[in-house]
Amino acid sequence: MAELLSFDAFAQLDFDKMDRAQLLHCLEAARLQLRQLDAEEPADMDSAAYDAWGDRHEALEDLVEDLLDYLDNLSN
């Protein structure tokens, strides 16, 4: 299982300097956080908690996409 990196820890990482194994580790950790966040989705879609959850969810989805792009670029 991937080590759970804090969401803010991802911002400190330099993906340009990572090898494939490191990027895959980050991808696994980001996907784990996304699954955990999915399990915590607030019921009230009109609440401030849902807005904050949605912002974090979107940021994690963007991070996963970025990591997939980095991995794809390594393959080229």
mmJSON file of the N, C-alpha and C atoms, coordinates in Angstrom:
{"data_MODEL":{"atom_site":{
"group_PDB":["ATOM","ATOM","ATOM","ATOM","ATOM","ATOM","ATOM","ATOM","ATOM","ATOM","ATOM","ATOM","ATOM","ATOM","ATOM","ATOM","ATOM","ATOM","ATOM","ATOM","ATOM","ATOM","ATOM","ATOM","ATOM","ATOM","ATOM","ATOM","ATOM","ATOM","ATOM","ATOM","ATOM","ATOM","ATOM","ATOM","ATOM","ATOM","ATOM","ATOM","ATOM","ATOM","ATOM","ATOM","ATOM","ATOM","ATOM","ATOM","ATOM","ATOM","ATOM","ATOM","ATOM","ATOM","ATOM","ATOM","ATOM","ATOM","ATOM","ATOM","ATOM","ATOM","ATOM","ATOM","ATOM","ATOM","ATOM","ATOM","ATOM","ATOM","ATOM","ATOM","ATOM","ATOM","ATOM","ATOM","ATOM","ATOM","ATOM","ATOM","ATOM","ATOM","ATOM","ATOM","ATOM","ATOM","ATOM","ATOM","ATOM","ATOM","ATOM","ATOM","ATOM","ATOM","ATOM","ATOM","ATOM","ATOM","ATOM","ATOM","ATOM","ATOM","ATOM","ATOM","ATOM","ATOM","ATOM","ATOM","ATOM","ATOM","ATOM","ATOM","ATOM","ATOM","ATOM","ATOM","ATOM","ATOM","ATOM","ATOM","ATOM","ATOM","ATOM","ATOM","ATOM","ATOM","ATOM","ATOM","ATOM","ATOM","ATOM","ATOM","ATOM","ATOM","ATOM","ATOM","ATOM","ATOM","ATOM","ATOM","ATOM","ATOM","ATOM","ATOM","ATOM","ATOM","ATOM","ATOM","ATOM","ATOM","ATOM","ATOM","ATOM","ATOM","ATOM","ATOM","ATOM","ATOM","ATOM","ATOM","ATOM","ATOM","ATOM","ATOM","ATOM","ATOM","ATOM","ATOM","ATOM","ATOM","ATOM","ATOM","ATOM","ATOM","ATOM","ATOM","ATOM","ATOM","ATOM","ATOM","ATOM","ATOM","ATOM","ATOM","ATOM","ATOM","ATOM","ATOM","ATOM","ATOM","ATOM","ATOM","ATOM","ATOM","ATOM","ATOM","ATOM","ATOM","ATOM","ATOM","ATOM","ATOM","ATOM","ATOM","ATOM","ATOM","ATOM","ATOM","ATOM","ATOM","ATOM","ATOM","ATOM","ATOM","ATOM","ATOM","ATOM","ATOM","ATOM","ATOM","ATOM","ATOM","ATOM","ATOM","ATOM","ATOM","ATOM","ATOM"],
"id":[1,2,3,4,5,6,7,8,9,10,11,12,13,14,15,16,17,18,19,20,21,22,23,24,25,26,27,28,29,30,31,32,33,34,35,36,37,38,39,40,41,42,43,44,45,46,47,48,49,50,51,52,53,54,55,56,57,58,59,60,61,62,63,64,65,66,67,68,69,70,71,72,73,74,75,76,77,78,79,80,81,82,83,84,85,86,87,88,89,90,91,92,93,94,95,96,97,98,99,100,101,102,103,104,105,106,107,108,109,110,111,112,113,114,115,116,117,118,119,120,121,122,123,124,125,126,127,128,129,130,131,132,133,134,135,136,137,138,139,140,141,142,143,144,145,146,147,148,149,150,151,152,153,154,155,156,157,158,159,160,161,162,163,164,165,166,167,168,169,170,171,172,173,174,175,176,177,178,179,180,181,182,183,184,185,186,187,188,189,190,191,192,193,194,195,196,197,198,199,200,201,202,203,204,205,206,207,208,209,210,211,212,213,214,215,216,217,218,219,220,221,222,223,224,225,226,227,228],
"type_symbol":["N","C","C","N","C","C","N","C","C","N","C","C","N","C","C","N","C","C","N","C","C","N","C","C","N","C","C","N","C","C","N","C","C","N","C","C","N","C","C","N","C","C","N","C","C","N","C","C","N","C","C","N","C","C","N","C","C","N","C","C","N","C","C","N","C","C","N","C","C","N","C","C","N","C","C","N","C","C","N","C","C","N","C","C","N","C","C","N","C","C","N","C","C","N","C","C","N","C","C","N","C","C","N","C","C","N","C","C","N","C","C","N","C","C","N","C","C","N","C","C","N","C","C","N","C","C","N","C","C","N","C","C","N","C","C","N","C","C","N","C","C","N","C","C","N","C","C","N","C","C","N","C","C","N","C","C","N","C","C","N","C","C","N","C","C","N","C","C","N","C","C","N","C","C","N","C","C","N","C","C","N","C","C","N","C","C","N","C","C","N","C","C","N","C","C","N","C","C","N","C","C","N","C","C","N","C","C","N","C","C","N","C","C","N","C","C","N","C","C","N","C","C","N","C","C","N","C","C"],
"label_atom_id":["N","CA","C","N","CA","C","N","CA","C","N","CA","C","N","CA","C","N","CA","C","N","CA","C","N","CA","C","N","CA","C","N","CA","C","N","CA","C","N","CA","C","N","CA","C","N","CA","C","N","CA","C","N","CA","C","N","CA","C","N","CA","C","N","CA","C","N","CA","C","N","CA","C","N","CA","C","N","CA","C","N","CA","C","N","CA","C","N","CA","C","N","CA","C","N","CA","C","N","CA","C","N","CA","C","N","CA","C","N","CA","C","N","CA","C","N","CA","C","N","CA","C","N","CA","C","N","CA","C","N","CA","C","N","CA","C","N","CA","C","N","CA","C","N","CA","C","N","CA","C","N","CA","C","N","CA","C","N","CA","C","N","CA","C","N","CA","C","N","CA","C","N","CA","C","N","CA","C","N","CA","C","N","CA","C","N","CA","C","N","CA","C","N","CA","C","N","CA","C","N","CA","C","N","CA","C","N","CA","C","N","CA","C","N","CA","C","N","CA","C","N","CA","C","N","CA","C","N","CA","C","N","CA","C","N","CA","C","N","CA","C","N","CA","C","N","CA","C","N","CA","C","N","CA","C","N","CA","C","N","CA","C","N","CA","C"],
"label_alt_id":[null,null,null,null,null,null,null,null,null,null,null,null,null,null,null,null,null,null,null,null,null,null,null,null,null,null,null,null,null,null,null,null,null,null,null,null,null,null,null,null,null,null,null,null,null,null,null,null,null,null,null,null,null,null,null,null,null,null,null,null,null,null,null,null,null,null,null,null,null,null,null,null,null,null,null,null,null,null,null,null,null,null,null,null,null,null,null,null,null,null,null,null,null,null,null,null,null,null,null,null,null,null,null,null,null,null,null,null,null,null,null,null,null,null,null,null,null,null,null,null,null,null,null,null,null,null,null,null,null,null,null,null,null,null,null,null,null,null,null,null,null,null,null,null,null,null,null,null,null,null,null,null,null,null,null,null,null,null,null,null,null,null,null,null,null,null,null,null,null,null,null,null,null,null,null,null,null,null,null,null,null,null,null,null,null,null,null,null,null,null,null,null,null,null,null,null,null,null,null,null,null,null,null,null,null,null,null,null,null,null,null,null,null,null,null,null,null,null,null,null,null,null,null,null,null,null,null,null],
"label_comp_id":["MET","MET","MET","ALA","ALA","ALA","GLU","GLU","GLU","LEU","LEU","LEU","LEU","LEU","LEU","SER","SER","SER","PHE","PHE","PHE","ASP","ASP","ASP","ALA","ALA","ALA","PHE","PHE","PHE","ALA","ALA","ALA","GLN","GLN","GLN","LEU","LEU","LEU","ASP","ASP","ASP","PHE","PHE","PHE","ASP","ASP","ASP","LYS","LYS","LYS","MET","MET","MET","ASP","ASP","ASP","ARG","ARG","ARG","ALA","ALA","ALA","GLN","GLN","GLN","LEU","LEU","LEU","LEU","LEU","LEU","HIS","HIS","HIS","CYS","CYS","CYS","LEU","LEU","LEU","GLU","GLU","GLU","ALA","ALA","ALA","ALA","ALA","ALA","ARG","ARG","ARG","LEU","LEU","LEU","GLN","GLN","GLN","LEU","LEU","LEU","ARG","ARG","ARG","GLN","GLN","GLN","LEU","LEU","LEU","ASP","ASP","ASP","ALA","ALA","ALA","GLU","GLU","GLU","GLU","GLU","GLU","PRO","PRO","PRO","ALA","ALA","ALA","ASP","ASP","ASP","MET","MET","MET","ASP","ASP","ASP","SER","SER","SER","ALA","ALA","ALA","ALA","ALA","ALA","TYR","TYR","TYR","ASP","ASP","ASP","ALA","ALA","ALA","TRP","TRP","TRP","GLY","GLY","GLY","ASP","ASP","ASP","ARG","ARG","ARG","HIS","HIS","HIS","GLU","GLU","GLU","ALA","ALA","ALA","LEU","LEU","LEU","GLU","GLU","GLU","ASP","ASP","ASP","LEU","LEU","LEU","VAL","VAL","VAL","GLU","GLU","GLU","ASP","ASP","ASP","LEU","LEU","LEU","LEU","LEU","LEU","ASP","ASP","ASP","TYR","TYR","TYR","LEU","LEU","LEU","ASP","ASP","ASP","ASN","ASN","ASN","LEU","LEU","LEU","SER","SER","SER","ASN","ASN","ASN"],
"label_asym_id":["A","A","A","A","A","A","A","A","A","A","A","A","A","A","A","A","A","A","A","A","A","A","A","A","A","A","A","A","A","A","A","A","A","A","A","A","A","A","A","A","A","A","A","A","A","A","A","A","A","A","A","A","A","A","A","A","A","A","A","A","A","A","A","A","A","A","A","A","A","A","A","A","A","A","A","A","A","A","A","A","A","A","A","A","A","A","A","A","A","A","A","A","A","A","A","A","A","A","A","A","A","A","A","A","A","A","A","A","A","A","A","A","A","A","A","A","A","A","A","A","A","A","A","A","A","A","A","A","A","A","A","A","A","A","A","A","A","A","A","A","A","A","A","A","A","A","A","A","A","A","A","A","A","A","A","A","A","A","A","A","A","A","A","A","A","A","A","A","A","A","A","A","A","A","A","A","A","A","A","A","A","A","A","A","A","A","A","A","A","A","A","A","A","A","A","A","A","A","A","A","A","A","A","A","A","A","A","A","A","A","A","A","A","A","A","A","A","A","A","A","A","A","A","A","A","A","A","A"],
"label_entity_id":["1","1","1","1","1","1","1","1","1","1","1","1","1","1","1","1","1","1","1","1","1","1","1","1","1","1","1","1","1","1","1","1","1","1","1","1","1","1","1","1","1","1","1","1","1","1","1","1","1","1","1","1","1","1","1","1","1","1","1","1","1","1","1","1","1","1","1","1","1","1","1","1","1","1","1","1","1","1","1","1","1","1","1","1","1","1","1","1","1","1","1","1","1","1","1","1","1","1","1","1","1","1","1","1","1","1","1","1","1","1","1","1","1","1","1","1","1","1","1","1","1","1","1","1","1","1","1","1","1","1","1","1","1","1","1","1","1","1","1","1","1","1","1","1","1","1","1","1","1","1","1","1","1","1","1","1","1","1","1","1","1","1","1","1","1","1","1","1","1","1","1","1","1","1","1","1","1","1","1","1","1","1","1","1","1","1","1","1","1","1","1","1","1","1","1","1","1","1","1","1","1","1","1","1","1","1","1","1","1","1","1","1","1","1","1","1","1","1","1","1","1","1","1","1","1","1","1","1"],
"label_seq_id":[1,1,1,2,2,2,3,3,3,4,4,4,5,5,5,6,6,6,7,7,7,8,8,8,9,9,9,10,10,10,11,11,11,12,12,12,13,13,13,14,14,14,15,15,15,16,16,16,17,17,17,18,18,18,19,19,19,20,20,20,21,21,21,22,22,22,23,23,23,24,24,24,25,25,25,26,26,26,27,27,27,28,28,28,29,29,29,30,30,30,31,31,31,32,32,32,33,33,33,34,34,34,35,35,35,36,36,36,37,37,37,38,38,38,39,39,39,40,40,40,41,41,41,42,42,42,43,43,43,44,44,44,45,45,45,46,46,46,47,47,47,48,48,48,49,49,49,50,50,50,51,51,51,52,52,52,53,53,53,54,54,54,55,55,55,56,56,56,57,57,57,58,58,58,59,59,59,60,60,60,61,61,61,62,62,62,63,63,63,64,64,64,65,65,65,66,66,66,67,67,67,68,68,68,69,69,69,70,70,70,71,71,71,72,72,72,73,73,73,74,74,74,75,75,75,76,76,76],
"pdbx_PDB_ins_code":[null,null,null,null,null,null,null,null,null,null,null,null,null,null,null,null,null,null,null,null,null,null,null,null,null,null,null,null,null,null,null,null,null,null,null,null,null,null,null,null,null,null,null,null,null,null,null,null,null,null,null,null,null,null,null,null,null,null,null,null,null,null,null,null,null,null,null,null,null,null,null,null,null,null,null,null,null,null,null,null,null,null,null,null,null,null,null,null,null,null,null,null,null,null,null,null,null,null,null,null,null,null,null,null,null,null,null,null,null,null,null,null,null,null,null,null,null,null,null,null,null,null,null,null,null,null,null,null,null,null,null,null,null,null,null,null,null,null,null,null,null,null,null,null,null,null,null,null,null,null,null,null,null,null,null,null,null,null,null,null,null,null,null,null,null,null,null,null,null,null,null,null,null,null,null,null,null,null,null,null,null,null,null,null,null,null,null,null,null,null,null,null,null,null,null,null,null,null,null,null,null,null,null,null,null,null,null,null,null,null,null,null,null,null,null,null,null,null,null,null,null,null,null,null,null,null,null,null],
"Cartn_x":[0.847,0.0,0.887,0.453,1.227,1.246,2.374,2.467,1.546,0.779,-0.169,0.572,0.734,1.339,0.241,0.562,-0.439,-0.665,-1.842,-2.171,-1.175,-0.813,0.123,1.526,1.87,3.196,3.412,2.36,2.492,3.015,2.62,3.055,4.556,5.15,6.579,7.433,6.803,7.542,7.835,8.986,9.369,9.245,8.111,7.849,8.819,9.349,10.307,11.578,11.904,13.142,12.917,11.703,11.381,11.52,11.882,11.911,10.543,10.404,9.118,8.599,9.457,9.027,8.517,9.189,8.759,7.417,7.267,6.003,4.863,5.125,4.093,3.711,4.685,4.407,3.494,3.808,2.977,1.572,1.493,0.198,-0.642,-0.038,-0.754,-1.224,-0.365,-0.731,-1.873,-1.826,-2.889,-4.209,-4.149,-5.379,-5.947,-5.088,-5.542,-6.265,-5.69,-6.348,-7.683,-7.734,-8.979,-10.06,-9.683,-10.655,-11.123,-10.194,-10.573,-11.491,-11.186,-12.016,-13.41,-13.487,-14.789,-15.656,-15.035,-15.772,-16.268,-15.712,-16.065,-16.953,-17.515,-18.32,-19.484,-19.566,-20.679,-22.016,-23.039,-24.362,-25.022,-24.794,-25.455,-24.638,-25.114,-24.396,-24.415,-25.232,-25.321,-24.537,-23.743,-23.018,-21.613,-21.044,-19.654,-18.711,-19.075,-18.24,-18.175,-19.291,-19.295,-18.45,-18.526,-17.699,-16.217,-15.818,-14.411,-14.019,-14.901,-14.647,-14.485,-15.365,-15.318,-14.038,-13.589,-12.341,-11.157,-11.123,-10.029,-10.094,-11.289,-11.479,-10.992,-11.372,-10.957,-9.435,-8.832,-7.381,-6.674,-7.207,-6.62,-6.785,-7.941,-8.139,-7.149,-6.928,-5.951,-4.55,-4.219,-2.91,-2.717,-3.734,-3.655,-3.417,-4.137,-3.948,-2.535,-2.032,-0.665,0.355,0.18,1.108,1.047,-0.144,-0.271,0.424,0.341,1.034,2.547,3.054,4.491,4.931,4.139,4.472,4.427,3.446,3.336,4.546,4.995,6.142,7.428,7.514,8.685,8.724,7.54,7.451,7.804,7.75,8.01,9.487],
"Cartn_y":[-1.183,0.0,1.238,2.275,3.507,4.234,4.858,5.72,6.9,7.253,8.35,9.669,10.371,11.695,12.704,13.703,14.741,15.455,15.99,16.671,17.791,18.535,19.641,19.156,17.937,17.401,17.257,17.009,16.87,18.168,19.304,20.592,20.795,20.106,20.244,19.362,18.462,17.506,18.082,17.723,18.148,16.937,16.82,15.659,15.564,16.702,16.693,15.914,15.824,15.163,13.719,13.224,11.877,10.845,9.636,8.53,7.852,6.859,6.179,5.587,4.945,4.325,5.368,6.495,7.546,8.138,8.349,8.873,7.888,6.609,5.601,5.565,5.742,5.787,6.976,8.129,9.313,9.114,8.494,8.231,7.315,6.273,5.361,6.09,6.939,7.691,8.668,9.332,10.274,9.545,8.398,7.616,7.102,6.728,6.292,7.432,8.619,9.766,10.064,9.917,10.158,9.159,7.886,6.883,7.19,7.604,7.945,9.16,10.127,11.321,10.984,10.083,9.655,9.082,8.361,7.75,8.792,9.986,11.045,12.128,11.853,12.874,13.329,14.637,15.145,14.929,14.661,14.388,15.653,16.775,18.03,18.736,18.659,19.245,20.776,21.364,22.82,23.376,22.546,22.978,23.466,24.227,24.677,23.481,22.479,21.27,20.57,20.553,19.929,20.733,22.045,22.891,22.631,22.561,22.296,20.901,19.932,18.564,18.545,19.243,19.27,19.897,20.976,21.62,20.664,19.981,19.043,17.861,17.382,16.264,16.641,17.826,18.287,18.44,18.962,19.131,17.775,16.784,15.448,14.817,15.019,14.508,15.148,16.453,17.147,16.606,16.327,15.77,14.404,13.568,12.249,12.412,13.326,13.574,14.064,14.961,15.465,14.335,13.487,12.369,11.411,11.161,10.308,10.942,12.262,12.953,12.819,12.986,12.813,11.399,10.417,9.029,8.787,9.37,9.23,9.859,10.993,11.668,10.866,10.095,9.237,8.122,7.726,6.622,7.081,8.352,8.882,9.13],
"Cartn_z":[0.0,0.0,0.0,-0.668,-0.762,0.57,0.828,1.999,1.77,2.762,2.61,2.758,1.658,1.673,1.951,2.74,2.952,1.629,1.476,0.231,-0.04,0.987,0.826,0.489,0.863,0.566,-0.932,-1.668,-3.121,-3.744,-3.188,-3.73,-3.554,-2.6,-2.33,-3.239,-3.958,-4.78,-6.168,-6.707,-8.053,-8.975,-9.632,-10.474,-11.647,-12.087,-13.196,-12.868,-11.599,-11.182,-10.732,-10.867,-10.394,-11.501,-11.077,-12.028,-12.038,-12.883,-13.052,-11.736,-10.974,-9.715,-8.726,-8.653,-7.739,-8.181,-9.479,-9.987,-9.741,-9.94,-9.681,-8.208,-7.329,-5.89,-5.567,-6.135,-5.91,-6.487,-7.652,-8.269,-7.386,-6.864,-5.978,-4.714,-4.161,-2.959,-3.252,-4.398,-4.763,-4.984,-5.636,-5.864,-4.551,-3.615,-2.299,-1.595,-1.633,-1.008,-1.673,-2.979,-3.697,-3.272,-3.128,-2.661,-1.24,-0.386,0.987,1.005,0.163,0.097,-0.43,-1.407,-1.917,-0.8,0.117,1.226,2.229,2.171,3.128,2.513,1.355,0.672,1.55,1.799,2.601,1.891,2.661,2.104,1.563,2.233,1.851,0.781,-0.463,-1.585,-1.56,-0.718,-0.614,0.566,1.211,2.404,2.065,2.988,2.855,2.899,3.685,3.774,2.425,1.712,0.383,-0.595,-0.507,-1.377,-1.147,0.121,0.453,-0.023,0.189,-0.267,-1.788,-2.49,-3.948,-4.467,-3.816,-4.228,-4.055,-2.932,-2.661,-3.639,-3.906,-4.824,-6.223,-6.669,-7.987,-8.065,-6.999,-6.981,-7.037,-6.341,-6.388,-7.763,-8.376,-9.74,-10.71,-10.543,-11.388,-11.156,-9.907,-9.573,-10.229,-10.172,-10.81,-12.31,-12.936,-14.369,-14.668,-13.83,-14.023,-13.911,-12.92,-12.743,-13.924,-14.434,-15.612,-16.821,-16.929,-18.018,-17.876,-16.662,-16.433,-16.798,-16.397,-16.722,-18.222,-18.878,-20.332,-21.021,-20.539,-21.121,-20.939,-19.87,-19.669,-20.715,-21.148,-22.123,-23.529,-23.786,-25.133,-25.364],
"occupancy":[1.0,1.0,1.0,1.0,1.0,1.0,1.0,1.0,1.0,1.0,1.0,1.0,1.0,1.0,1.0,1.0,1.0,1.0,1.0,1.0,1.0,1.0,1.0,1.0,1.0,1.0,1.0,1.0,1.0,1.0,1.0,1.0,1.0,1.0,1.0,1.0,1.0,1.0,1.0,1.0,1.0,1.0,1.0,1.0,1.0,1.0,1.0,1.0,1.0,1.0,1.0,1.0,1.0,1.0,1.0,1.0,1.0,1.0,1.0,1.0,1.0,1.0,1.0,1.0,1.0,1.0,1.0,1.0,1.0,1.0,1.0,1.0,1.0,1.0,1.0,1.0,1.0,1.0,1.0,1.0,1.0,1.0,1.0,1.0,1.0,1.0,1.0,1.0,1.0,1.0,1.0,1.0,1.0,1.0,1.0,1.0,1.0,1.0,1.0,1.0,1.0,1.0,1.0,1.0,1.0,1.0,1.0,1.0,1.0,1.0,1.0,1.0,1.0,1.0,1.0,1.0,1.0,1.0,1.0,1.0,1.0,1.0,1.0,1.0,1.0,1.0,1.0,1.0,1.0,1.0,1.0,1.0,1.0,1.0,1.0,1.0,1.0,1.0,1.0,1.0,1.0,1.0,1.0,1.0,1.0,1.0,1.0,1.0,1.0,1.0,1.0,1.0,1.0,1.0,1.0,1.0,1.0,1.0,1.0,1.0,1.0,1.0,1.0,1.0,1.0,1.0,1.0,1.0,1.0,1.0,1.0,1.0,1.0,1.0,1.0,1.0,1.0,1.0,1.0,1.0,1.0,1.0,1.0,1.0,1.0,1.0,1.0,1.0,1.0,1.0,1.0,1.0,1.0,1.0,1.0,1.0,1.0,1.0,1.0,1.0,1.0,1.0,1.0,1.0,1.0,1.0,1.0,1.0,1.0,1.0,1.0,1.0,1.0,1.0,1.0,1.0,1.0,1.0,1.0,1.0,1.0,1.0,1.0,1.0,1.0,1.0,1.0,1.0],
"B_iso_or_equiv":[0.0,0.0,0.0,0.0,0.0,0.0,0.0,0.0,0.0,0.0,0.0,0.0,0.0,0.0,0.0,0.0,0.0,0.0,0.0,0.0,0.0,0.0,0.0,0.0,0.0,0.0,0.0,0.0,0.0,0.0,0.0,0.0,0.0,0.0,0.0,0.0,0.0,0.0,0.0,0.0,0.0,0.0,0.0,0.0,0.0,0.0,0.0,0.0,0.0,0.0,0.0,0.0,0.0,0.0,0.0,0.0,0.0,0.0,0.0,0.0,0.0,0.0,0.0,0.0,0.0,0.0,0.0,0.0,0.0,0.0,0.0,0.0,0.0,0.0,0.0,0.0,0.0,0.0,0.0,0.0,0.0,0.0,0.0,0.0,0.0,0.0,0.0,0.0,0.0,0.0,0.0,0.0,0.0,0.0,0.0,0.0,0.0,0.0,0.0,0.0,0.0,0.0,0.0,0.0,0.0,0.0,0.0,0.0,0.0,0.0,0.0,0.0,0.0,0.0,0.0,0.0,0.0,0.0,0.0,0.0,0.0,0.0,0.0,0.0,0.0,0.0,0.0,0.0,0.0,0.0,0.0,0.0,0.0,0.0,0.0,0.0,0.0,0.0,0.0,0.0,0.0,0.0,0.0,0.0,0.0,0.0,0.0,0.0,0.0,0.0,0.0,0.0,0.0,0.0,0.0,0.0,0.0,0.0,0.0,0.0,0.0,0.0,0.0,0.0,0.0,0.0,0.0,0.0,0.0,0.0,0.0,0.0,0.0,0.0,0.0,0.0,0.0,0.0,0.0,0.0,0.0,0.0,0.0,0.0,0.0,0.0,0.0,0.0,0.0,0.0,0.0,0.0,0.0,0.0,0.0,0.0,0.0,0.0,0.0,0.0,0.0,0.0,0.0,0.0,0.0,0.0,0.0,0.0,0.0,0.0,0.0,0.0,0.0,0.0,0.0,0.0,0.0,0.0,0.0,0.0,0.0,0.0,0.0,0.0,0.0,0.0,0.0,0.0],
"pdbx_formal_charge":[null,null,null,null,null,null,null,null,null,null,null,null,null,null,null,null,null,null,null,null,null,null,null,null,null,null,null,null,null,null,null,null,null,null,null,null,null,null,null,null,null,null,null,null,null,null,null,null,null,null,null,null,null,null,null,null,null,null,null,null,null,null,null,null,null,null,null,null,null,null,null,null,null,null,null,null,null,null,null,null,null,null,null,null,null,null,null,null,null,null,null,null,null,null,null,null,null,null,null,null,null,null,null,null,null,null,null,null,null,null,null,null,null,null,null,null,null,null,null,null,null,null,null,null,null,null,null,null,null,null,null,null,null,null,null,null,null,null,null,null,null,null,null,null,null,null,null,null,null,null,null,null,null,null,null,null,null,null,null,null,null,null,null,null,null,null,null,null,null,null,null,null,null,null,null,null,null,null,null,null,null,null,null,null,null,null,null,null,null,null,null,null,null,null,null,null,null,null,null,null,null,null,null,null,null,null,null,null,null,null,null,null,null,null,null,null,null,null,null,null,null,null,null,null,null,null,null,null],
"auth_seq_id":[1,1,1,2,2,2,3,3,3,4,4,4,5,5,5,6,6,6,7,7,7,8,8,8,9,9,9,10,10,10,11,11,11,12,12,12,13,13,13,14,14,14,15,15,15,16,16,16,17,17,17,18,18,18,19,19,19,20,20,20,21,21,21,22,22,22,23,23,23,24,24,24,25,25,25,26,26,26,27,27,27,28,28,28,29,29,29,30,30,30,31,31,31,32,32,32,33,33,33,34,34,34,35,35,35,36,36,36,37,37,37,38,38,38,39,39,39,40,40,40,41,41,41,42,42,42,43,43,43,44,44,44,45,45,45,46,46,46,47,47,47,48,48,48,49,49,49,50,50,50,51,51,51,52,52,52,53,53,53,54,54,54,55,55,55,56,56,56,57,57,57,58,58,58,59,59,59,60,60,60,61,61,61,62,62,62,63,63,63,64,64,64,65,65,65,66,66,66,67,67,67,68,68,68,69,69,69,70,70,70,71,71,71,72,72,72,73,73,73,74,74,74,75,75,75,76,76,76],
"auth_comp_id":["MET","MET","MET","ALA","ALA","ALA","GLU","GLU","GLU","LEU","LEU","LEU","LEU","LEU","LEU","SER","SER","SER","PHE","PHE","PHE","ASP","ASP","ASP","ALA","ALA","ALA","PHE","PHE","PHE","ALA","ALA","ALA","GLN","GLN","GLN","LEU","LEU","LEU","ASP","ASP","ASP","PHE","PHE","PHE","ASP","ASP","ASP","LYS","LYS","LYS","MET","MET","MET","ASP","ASP","ASP","ARG","ARG","ARG","ALA","ALA","ALA","GLN","GLN","GLN","LEU","LEU","LEU","LEU","LEU","LEU","HIS","HIS","HIS","CYS","CYS","CYS","LEU","LEU","LEU","GLU","GLU","GLU","ALA","ALA","ALA","ALA","ALA","ALA","ARG","ARG","ARG","LEU","LEU","LEU","GLN","GLN","GLN","LEU","LEU","LEU","ARG","ARG","ARG","GLN","GLN","GLN","LEU","LEU","LEU","ASP","ASP","ASP","ALA","ALA","ALA","GLU","GLU","GLU","GLU","GLU","GLU","PRO","PRO","PRO","ALA","ALA","ALA","ASP","ASP","ASP","MET","MET","MET","ASP","ASP","ASP","SER","SER","SER","ALA","ALA","ALA","ALA","ALA","ALA","TYR","TYR","TYR","ASP","ASP","ASP","ALA","ALA","ALA","TRP","TRP","TRP","GLY","GLY","GLY","ASP","ASP","ASP","ARG","ARG","ARG","HIS","HIS","HIS","GLU","GLU","GLU","ALA","ALA","ALA","LEU","LEU","LEU","GLU","GLU","GLU","ASP","ASP","ASP","LEU","LEU","LEU","VAL","VAL","VAL","GLU","GLU","GLU","ASP","ASP","ASP","LEU","LEU","LEU","LEU","LEU","LEU","ASP","ASP","ASP","TYR","TYR","TYR","LEU","LEU","LEU","ASP","ASP","ASP","ASN","ASN","ASN","LEU","LEU","LEU","SER","SER","SER","ASN","ASN","ASN"],
"auth_asym_id":["A","A","A","A","A","A","A","A","A","A","A","A","A","A","A","A","A","A","A","A","A","A","A","A","A","A","A","A","A","A","A","A","A","A","A","A","A","A","A","A","A","A","A","A","A","A","A","A","A","A","A","A","A","A","A","A","A","A","A","A","A","A","A","A","A","A","A","A","A","A","A","A","A","A","A","A","A","A","A","A","A","A","A","A","A","A","A","A","A","A","A","A","A","A","A","A","A","A","A","A","A","A","A","A","A","A","A","A","A","A","A","A","A","A","A","A","A","A","A","A","A","A","A","A","A","A","A","A","A","A","A","A","A","A","A","A","A","A","A","A","A","A","A","A","A","A","A","A","A","A","A","A","A","A","A","A","A","A","A","A","A","A","A","A","A","A","A","A","A","A","A","A","A","A","A","A","A","A","A","A","A","A","A","A","A","A","A","A","A","A","A","A","A","A","A","A","A","A","A","A","A","A","A","A","A","A","A","A","A","A","A","A","A","A","A","A","A","A","A","A","A","A","A","A","A","A","A","A"],
"auth_atom_id":["N","CA","C","N","CA","C","N","CA","C","N","CA","C","N","CA","C","N","CA","C","N","CA","C","N","CA","C","N","CA","C","N","CA","C","N","CA","C","N","CA","C","N","CA","C","N","CA","C","N","CA","C","N","CA","C","N","CA","C","N","CA","C","N","CA","C","N","CA","C","N","CA","C","N","CA","C","N","CA","C","N","CA","C","N","CA","C","N","CA","C","N","CA","C","N","CA","C","N","CA","C","N","CA","C","N","CA","C","N","CA","C","N","CA","C","N","CA","C","N","CA","C","N","CA","C","N","CA","C","N","CA","C","N","CA","C","N","CA","C","N","CA","C","N","CA","C","N","CA","C","N","CA","C","N","CA","C","N","CA","C","N","CA","C","N","CA","C","N","CA","C","N","CA","C","N","CA","C","N","CA","C","N","CA","C","N","CA","C","N","CA","C","N","CA","C","N","CA","C","N","CA","C","N","CA","C","N","CA","C","N","CA","C","N","CA","C","N","CA","C","N","CA","C","N","CA","C","N","CA","C","N","CA","C","N","CA","C","N","CA","C","N","CA","C","N","CA","C","N","CA","C","N","CA","C","N","CA","C","N","CA","C","N","CA","C"],
"pdbx_PDB_model_num":[1,1,1,1,1,1,1,1,1,1,1,1,1,1,1,1,1,1,1,1,1,1,1,1,1,1,1,1,1,1,1,1,1,1,1,1,1,1,1,1,1,1,1,1,1,1,1,1,1,1,1,1,1,1,1,1,1,1,1,1,1,1,1,1,1,1,1,1,1,1,1,1,1,1,1,1,1,1,1,1,1,1,1,1,1,1,1,1,1,1,1,1,1,1,1,1,1,1,1,1,1,1,1,1,1,1,1,1,1,1,1,1,1,1,1,1,1,1,1,1,1,1,1,1,1,1,1,1,1,1,1,1,1,1,1,1,1,1,1,1,1,1,1,1,1,1,1,1,1,1,1,1,1,1,1,1,1,1,1,1,1,1,1,1,1,1,1,1,1,1,1,1,1,1,1,1,1,1,1,1,1,1,1,1,1,1,1,1,1,1,1,1,1,1,1,1,1,1,1,1,1,1,1,1,1,1,1,1,1,1,1,1,1,1,1,1,1,1,1,1,1,1,1,1,1,1,1,1]
}}}
